Amino acid sequence: MSIERMCDMKICTIKMVWDDGIWYTKADEEIGLVLESGSFDALVERVKIALPEMLELNLGYTGEVRIIFEAERVVTMKAVG
């Protein structure tokens, strides 16, 4: 996750990864946001609730937040040869 400032608003980019049947967020040491869910939409909703709380608890930030979601899919397969 990366955090930027746009005027007085924080911009947070959340990387969401699909791996082995589950969506999860990449761990971010500054914010401490680590979540998982069985569906992308459910994880988006969890992030929308948890991120502002984590920003307030860990950084003391209570202003507006713009969230950018980046999706990544991990596939493991055997090479044929």
Long-range contacts (C-beta under 8 A, 24 or more apart in sequence): 1-25, 1-26, 1-28, 1-31, 1-33, 3-30, 3-31, 6-66, 8-63, 8-64, 9-63, 9-64, 9-65, 9-66, 10-55, 10-61, 10-63, 10-64, 10-65, 10-66, 11-65, 11-66, 11-68, 12-51, 12-55, 12-65, 12-66, 12-67, 12-68, 13-67, 13-68, 13-69, 13-70, 14-47, 14-51, 14-67, 14-68, 14-69, 14-70, 15-70, 15-72, 16-40, 16-43, 16-44, 16-47, 16-69, 16-70, 16-71, 16-72, 17-71, 17-72, 17-73, 17-74, 18-71, 18-72, 18-73, 18-74, 19-73, 19-74, 20-74, 30-58, 30-59, 31-55, 31-58, 31-59, 32-58, 40-71, 44-69
